Every structure is written in C-alpha cells, then in structure tokens.
Amino acid sequence: MSDEIKLVMAYIRPDKLSDVKQALAEVGAPSLTVTNVSGRGSQPAKKGQWRGEEYTVDLHQKVKVECVVADIPAEDVADAIVDAASTDEKGDGKVFVLPVDSAYQIRTGKTGPDAV
C-alpha cells in the first residue's frame, strides 16, 4: 500500500456518469462522490427562445465526480474516467489529480491511507 493519498476530481457530461461508475468499479475504485454542477469552458453557448425572448445558455450542466484513492494508482483512475467519459466532442470535461495531505475516518478514527 502506498503512503500517498490522491483526490481524482472530474467534471463530465451527466449522460456519461453510468459509464464512469462502471469503469471506476472495474479498476477497483468503487467509492465516489457525485455532485451536479454548472460550468463554462470550450463548449459553445446555446441560444434559445422562451415566450418570444431570446436567451443564451452559457453555463452547461455537468457532473462532478470525486474519488479519493490510496491503494490504487490515481493515474489508473484518471485514465478510466477519461476513457469512459469521452465522446470526442467539445464539452467532454476535465480530470484533475490532487494530493491529499491527510484523511480521517470518522467512525473508526483511522488516519492516513488506512482511512481511505
């Protein structure tokens, strides 16, 4: 077991969440946190009309997936997310890998990699 704890954070299309969950389970990282978010990047804005008024949607719905790992390489987790979330179009999202200084498991009191 490695002494390094990493946070793998990804912003993906909502419709790719099921594929990402399955890919994470296959690499041995089934624990994750999912949050619905809105954001703007290279994906173009969409124009629409409502009651005769034109409006622009430049904040797109995304899903933020967070996965903290200590016993498997963070690069494997990031690669699994990229492979599962890719549609080869703008707006597929981003994956970030960050170091985690420490971790504490509330129920057991474990710390460090044992808490993950």
N, CA, C and O of each residue as an XYZ file, in Angstrom:
464
protein
N       0.840     -1.185      0.000
C       0.000      0.000      0.000
C       0.882      1.245      0.000
O       1.878      1.312      0.720
N       0.515      2.202     -0.792
C       1.267      3.440     -0.907
C       0.898      4.387      0.232
O      -0.203      4.318      0.777
N       1.834      5.275      0.586
C       1.559      6.270      1.613
C       0.942      7.523      1.014
O       0.602      8.453      1.745
N       0.794      7.563     -0.295
C       0.227      8.735     -0.957
C      -1.272      8.603     -1.099
O      -1.789      7.557     -1.494
N      -1.964      9.688     -0.768
C      -3.407      9.748     -0.966
C      -3.652     10.790     -2.048
O      -3.095     11.887     -1.995
N      -4.476     10.451     -3.022
C      -4.768     11.371     -4.130
C      -6.277     11.553     -4.261
O      -7.059     10.635     -4.013
N      -6.659     12.758     -4.656
C      -8.042     13.060     -4.996
C      -8.129     13.187     -6.505
O      -7.477     14.043     -7.103
N      -8.931     12.337     -7.117
C      -9.175     12.420     -8.557
C     -10.540     13.087     -8.705
O     -11.554     12.561     -8.247
N     -10.549     14.249     -9.348
C     -11.755     15.049     -9.496
C     -12.026     15.238    -10.978
O     -11.142     15.648    -11.730
N     -13.243     14.941    -11.396
C     -13.584     15.035    -12.814
C     -14.898     15.783    -12.993
O     -15.823     15.657    -12.190
N     -14.955     16.564    -14.063
C     -16.191     17.218    -14.485
C     -16.578     16.577    -15.809
O     -15.842     16.683    -16.790
N     -17.725     15.916    -15.842
C     -18.117     15.136    -17.012
C     -19.553     15.464    -17.428
O     -20.288     16.138    -16.706
N     -19.932     14.970    -18.610
C     -21.315     15.096    -19.070
C     -22.204     14.199    -18.199
O     -21.816     13.079    -17.868
N     -23.385     14.685    -17.830
C     -24.273     13.865    -16.977
C     -24.618     12.506    -17.574
O     -24.761     11.530    -16.838
N     -24.753     12.427    -18.885
C     -25.139     11.163    -19.503
C     -24.016     10.125    -19.504
O     -24.255      8.967    -19.845
N     -22.795     10.519    -19.128
C     -21.671      9.580    -19.084
C     -21.406      9.048    -17.667
O     -20.474      8.271    -17.462
N     -22.220      9.465    -16.696
C     -21.985      9.068    -15.306
C     -22.047      7.554    -15.125
O     -21.203      6.987    -14.431
N     -23.007      6.904    -15.720
C     -23.135      5.451    -15.579
C     -21.889      4.738    -16.101
O     -21.389      3.808    -15.468
N     -21.394      5.175    -17.251
C     -20.183      4.574    -17.821
C     -18.976      4.795    -16.911
O     -18.150      3.898    -16.742
N     -18.874      5.985    -16.328
C     -17.747      6.297    -15.444
C     -17.824      5.458    -14.171
O     -16.803      4.944    -13.714
N     -19.016      5.310    -13.593
C     -19.162      4.485    -12.389
C     -18.721      3.057    -12.659
O     -18.027      2.456    -11.838
N     -19.114      2.513    -13.796
C     -18.737      1.143    -14.152
C     -17.226      1.032    -14.346
O     -16.610      0.066    -13.896
N     -16.631      2.019    -15.015
C     -15.178      1.993    -15.243
C     -14.413      2.087    -13.931
O     -13.388      1.425    -13.768
N     -14.893      2.900    -12.991
C     -14.226      3.011    -11.694
C     -14.312      1.706    -10.916
O     -13.345      1.303    -10.269
N     -15.451      1.053    -10.974
C     -15.595     -0.244    -10.298
C     -14.633     -1.269    -10.889
O     -14.080     -2.093    -10.160
N     -14.430     -1.224    -12.207
C     -13.542     -2.181    -12.866
C     -12.075     -1.989    -12.492
O     -11.312     -2.956    -12.499
N     -11.658     -0.750    -12.163
C     -10.264     -0.528    -11.755
C     -10.094     -0.615    -10.242
O      -8.997     -0.391     -9.731
N     -11.167     -0.937     -9.521
C     -11.069     -1.129     -8.082
C     -11.262      0.133     -7.275
O     -10.781      0.218     -6.144
N     -11.958      1.125     -7.828
C     -12.218      2.374     -7.113
C     -13.724      2.648     -7.107
O     -14.178      3.596     -7.748
N     -14.503      1.831     -6.393
C     -15.954      1.987     -6.441
C     -16.490      3.152     -5.609
O     -17.621      3.584     -5.832
N     -15.706      3.674     -4.653
C     -16.171      4.759     -3.794
C     -16.011      6.095     -4.492
O     -14.931      6.431     -4.977
N     -17.102      6.857     -4.538
C     -17.042      8.151     -5.188
C     -18.118      9.061     -4.637
O     -19.072      8.613     -4.000
N     -17.948     10.346     -4.893
C     -18.932     11.357     -4.547
C     -19.324     12.052     -5.840
O     -18.467     12.395     -6.654
N     -20.626     12.260     -6.026
C     -21.137     12.868     -7.252
C     -21.934     14.122     -6.885
O     -22.768     14.098     -5.980
N     -21.665     15.207     -7.597
C     -22.355     16.475     -7.383
C     -22.787     17.039     -8.730
O     -22.017     17.003     -9.689
N     -23.998     17.555     -8.813
C     -24.456     18.236    -10.025
C     -23.942     19.671     -9.991
O     -24.147     20.386     -9.011
N     -23.276     20.088    -11.063
C     -22.697     21.425    -11.139
C     -22.998     22.048    -12.500
O     -23.431     21.362    -13.426
N     -22.765     23.355    -12.608
C     -22.865     24.060    -13.883
C     -21.526     24.724    -14.148
O     -20.843     25.151    -13.217
N     -21.151     24.810    -15.413
C     -19.872     25.429    -15.717
C     -19.774     25.869    -17.162
O     -20.637     25.580    -17.991
N     -18.690     26.578    -17.434
C     -18.448     27.081    -18.776
C     -17.011     26.790    -19.139
O     -16.099     27.007    -18.340
N     -16.812     26.298    -20.345
C     -15.472     26.005    -20.838
C     -15.444     26.235    -22.330
O     -15.919     27.262    -22.815
N     -14.888     25.283    -23.063
C     -14.769     25.446    -24.506
C     -16.049     25.059    -25.255
O     -16.162     25.297    -26.458
N     -17.010     24.464    -24.543
C     -18.276     24.090    -25.175
C     -19.037     25.363    -25.552
O     -19.190     26.255    -24.718
N     -19.511     25.460    -26.788
C     -20.168     26.697    -27.220
C     -21.485     26.952    -26.493
O     -22.161     26.020    -26.058
N     -21.837     28.241    -26.368
C     -23.108     28.626    -25.757
C     -24.259     28.250    -26.683
O     -24.104     28.196    -27.903
N     -25.403     27.996    -26.086
C     -26.596     27.665    -26.862
C     -27.584     28.814    -26.744
O     -27.740     29.406    -25.676
N     -28.244     29.123    -27.844
C     -29.266     30.158    -27.848
C     -30.630     29.489    -27.885
O     -30.816     28.448    -28.516
N     -31.580     30.112    -27.195
C     -32.935     29.588    -27.181
C     -33.935     30.720    -27.128
O     -33.563     31.888    -27.015
N     -35.198     30.373    -27.208
C     -36.255     31.358    -27.114
C     -37.306     30.867    -26.153
O     -37.662     29.689    -26.139
N     -37.803     31.801    -25.337
C     -38.865     31.480    -24.404
C     -39.804     32.663    -24.346
O     -39.395     33.773    -24.006
N     -41.053     32.432    -24.674
C     -42.078     33.489    -24.704
C     -41.650     34.687    -25.545
O     -41.859     35.840    -25.168
N     -41.057     34.391    -26.676
C     -40.661     35.440    -27.607
C     -39.358     36.136    -27.286
O     -38.892     36.963    -28.070
N     -38.764     35.824    -26.159
C     -37.493     36.443    -25.767
C     -36.351     35.474    -26.040
O     -36.437     34.292    -25.706
N     -35.284     35.980    -26.649
C     -34.113     35.147    -26.900
C     -33.206     35.164    -25.665
O     -33.017     36.207    -25.037
N     -32.659     34.019    -25.331
C     -31.727     33.925    -24.209
C     -30.550     33.042    -24.592
O     -30.630     32.248    -25.530
N     -29.453     33.192    -23.853
C     -28.244     32.417    -24.102
C     -27.931     31.555    -22.884
O     -27.929     32.033    -21.750
N     -27.672     30.299    -23.135
C     -27.255     29.379    -22.071
C     -25.759     29.143    -22.247
O     -25.335     28.438    -23.163
N     -24.959     29.743    -21.356
C     -23.514     29.540    -21.459
C     -22.962     28.755    -20.277
O     -21.771     28.446    -20.244
N     -23.806     28.430    -19.314
C     -23.413     27.536    -18.234
C     -24.066     26.187    -18.504
O     -25.292     26.073    -18.505
N     -23.249     25.172    -18.731
C     -23.749     23.847    -19.099
C     -23.781     22.941    -17.876
O     -22.929     23.036    -16.992
N     -24.774     22.064    -17.840
C     -24.899     21.113    -16.741
C     -23.797     20.057    -16.851
O     -23.591     19.462    -17.909
N     -23.110     19.842    -15.758
C     -22.055     18.831    -15.665
C     -22.243     18.043    -14.377
O     -23.052     18.410    -13.524
N     -21.500     16.974    -14.249
C     -21.460     16.194    -13.023
C     -20.014     16.202    -12.531
O     -19.084     15.926    -13.289
N     -19.845     16.521    -11.261
C     -18.515     16.491    -10.645
C     -18.387     15.152     -9.914
O     -19.201     14.818     -9.052
N     -17.355     14.398    -10.274
C     -17.095     13.097     -9.662
C     -15.787     13.202     -8.893
O     -14.762     13.603     -9.444
N     -15.830     12.837     -7.609
C     -14.623     12.863     -6.779
C     -14.356     11.455     -6.258
O     -15.263     10.754     -5.808
N     -13.106     11.068     -6.330
C     -12.696      9.735     -5.893
C     -11.343      9.863     -5.190
O     -10.365     10.301     -5.795
N     -11.291      9.481     -3.914
C     -10.043      9.530     -3.161
C      -9.453      8.130     -3.138
O     -10.125      7.169     -2.763
N      -8.180      8.020     -3.547
C      -7.538      6.709     -3.622
C      -6.194      6.721     -2.912
O      -5.496      7.734     -2.872
N      -5.854      5.567     -2.354
C      -4.554      5.407     -1.716
C      -3.911      4.086     -2.121
O      -2.687      3.989     -2.208
N      -4.734      3.071     -2.367
C      -4.190      1.739     -2.629
C      -4.126      1.378     -4.107
O      -3.614      0.316     -4.459
N      -4.637      2.244     -4.977
C      -4.507      2.034     -6.417
C      -3.978      3.324     -7.039
O      -4.236      4.405     -6.509
N      -3.255      3.238     -8.130
C      -2.676      4.447     -8.735
C      -3.751      5.423     -9.220
O      -4.705      5.033     -9.894
N      -3.576      6.687     -8.865
C      -4.521      7.727     -9.288
C      -4.561      7.842    -10.807
O      -5.597      8.188    -11.375
N      -3.448      7.557    -11.464
C      -3.402      7.632    -12.921
C      -4.331      6.593    -13.557
O      -4.938      6.856    -14.595
N      -4.441      5.411    -12.934
C      -5.357      4.387    -13.439
C      -6.810      4.859    -13.332
O      -7.624      4.620    -14.223
N      -7.110      5.529    -12.230
C      -8.460      6.053    -12.015
C      -8.749      7.156    -13.033
O      -9.818      7.177    -13.643
N      -7.797      8.069    -13.215
C      -7.973      9.162    -14.176
C      -8.138      8.619    -15.597
O      -8.998      9.083    -16.346
N      -7.318      7.641    -15.963
C      -7.427      7.039    -17.298
C      -8.784      6.361    -17.504
O      -9.363      6.443    -18.587
N      -9.285      5.698    -16.468
C     -10.586      5.031    -16.564
C     -11.699      6.054    -16.792
O     -12.617      5.821    -17.578
N     -11.605      7.189    -16.095
C     -12.612      8.240    -16.260
C     -12.546      8.822    -17.669
O     -13.575      8.994    -18.322
N     -11.337      9.123    -18.134
C     -11.173      9.701    -19.470
C     -11.730      8.760    -20.533
O     -12.459      9.194    -21.425
N     -11.393      7.477    -20.442
C     -11.866      6.513    -21.434
C     -13.391      6.381    -21.419
O     -14.022      6.299    -22.473
N     -13.978      6.361    -20.212
C     -15.422      6.156    -20.101
C     -16.229      7.402    -20.449
O     -17.357      7.291    -20.930
N     -15.667      8.589    -20.213
C     -16.424      9.838    -20.397
C     -16.243     10.454    -21.780
O     -16.953     11.399    -22.125
N     -15.330      9.952    -22.562
C     -15.003     10.584    -23.837
C     -16.072     10.361    -24.901
O     -16.549      9.245    -25.106
N     -16.439     11.465    -25.579
C     -17.300     11.398    -26.763
C     -16.581     12.020    -27.954
O     -17.126     12.055    -29.058
N     -15.363     12.511    -27.742
C     -14.559     13.192    -28.760
C     -15.208     14.481    -29.252
O     -15.005     14.886    -30.397
N     -15.992     15.124    -28.385
C     -16.616     16.399    -28.717
C     -16.259     17.422    -27.649
O     -15.870     17.067    -26.537
N     -16.398     18.711    -28.006
C     -16.190     19.759    -27.004
C     -17.196     19.567    -25.881
O     -18.341     19.174    -26.106
N     -16.736     19.857    -24.655
C     -17.622     19.734    -23.503
C     -17.558     18.384    -22.816
O     -18.367     18.109    -21.930
N     -16.606     17.526    -23.208
C     -16.469     16.230    -22.538
C     -16.062     16.384    -21.079
O     -16.427     15.551    -20.250
N     -15.317     17.427    -20.752
C     -14.950     17.669    -19.364
C     -13.457     17.625    -19.125
O     -12.652     17.621    -20.057
N     -13.111     17.593    -17.847
C     -11.711     17.604    -17.419
C     -11.547     16.664    -16.231
O     -12.504     16.379    -15.510
N     -10.316     16.187    -16.039
C      -9.959     15.366    -14.883
C      -8.743     15.997    -14.222
O      -7.773     16.351    -14.894
N      -8.800     16.136    -12.904
C      -7.690     16.695    -12.130
C      -7.264     15.685    -11.076
O      -8.109     15.012    -10.486
N      -5.968     15.574    -10.834
C      -5.435     14.709     -9.778
C      -4.704     15.604     -8.796
O      -3.760     16.303     -9.165
N      -5.147     15.582     -7.534
C      -4.603     16.454     -6.499
C      -4.064     15.636     -5.334
O      -4.618     14.583     -5.018
N      -2.997     16.098     -4.686
C      -2.526     15.408     -3.489
C      -3.448     15.704     -2.305
O      -4.017     16.791     -2.207
N      -3.588     14.728     -1.413
C      -4.366     14.902     -0.190
C      -3.389     14.815      0.977
O      -2.684     13.817      1.130
N      -3.349     15.862      1.799
C      -2.402     15.900      2.919
C      -2.702     14.845      3.975
O      -1.793     14.174      4.464
N      -3.974     14.699      4.325
C      -4.334     13.705      5.328
C      -5.796     13.335      5.179
O      -6.572     14.038      4.532
N      -6.158     12.215      5.790
C      -7.538     11.742      5.761
C      -7.871     11.152      7.122
O      -7.018     10.561      7.783
N      -9.122     11.320      7.530
C      -9.599     10.813      8.811
C     -10.926     10.109      8.592
O     -11.838     10.662      7.978
N     -11.031      8.889      9.097
C     -12.310      8.184      9.033
C     -13.025      8.427     10.343
O     -12.519      8.076     11.409
N     -14.196      9.024     10.268
C     -14.904      9.459     11.465
C     -15.301      8.283     12.352
O     -15.081      8.326     13.562
N     -15.875      7.247     11.779
C     -16.403      6.129     12.571
C     -15.308      5.383     13.324
O     -15.459      5.091     14.510
N     -14.199      5.071     12.638
C     -13.172      4.219     13.249
C     -12.016      4.990     13.858
O     -11.281      4.453     14.687
N     -11.843      6.253     13.456
C     -10.715      7.026     13.936
C      -9.431      6.756     13.172
O      -8.380      7.282     13.537
N      -9.490      5.950     12.124
C      -8.309      5.676     11.313
C      -7.854      6.951     10.617
O      -8.654      7.839     10.323
N      -6.549      7.020     10.360
C      -5.998      8.193      9.690
C      -5.096      7.758      8.532
O      -4.694      6.598      8.437
N      -4.794      8.712      7.662
C      -3.907      8.449      6.537
C      -4.514      7.492      5.541
O      -5.735      7.445      5.391
N      -3.669      6.715      4.844
C      -4.179      5.786      3.831
C      -5.162      4.753      4.370
O      -6.022      4.278      3.629
N      -5.047      4.399      5.650
C      -5.970      3.435      6.242
C      -7.399      3.983      6.308
O      -8.361      3.215      6.339
N      -7.532      5.303      6.330
C      -8.857      5.922      6.398
C      -9.565      5.927      5.050
O     -10.784      6.086      4.972
N      -8.781      5.751      3.989
C      -9.368      5.792      2.647
C      -9.945      4.437      2.325
O     -10.493      4.241      1.240
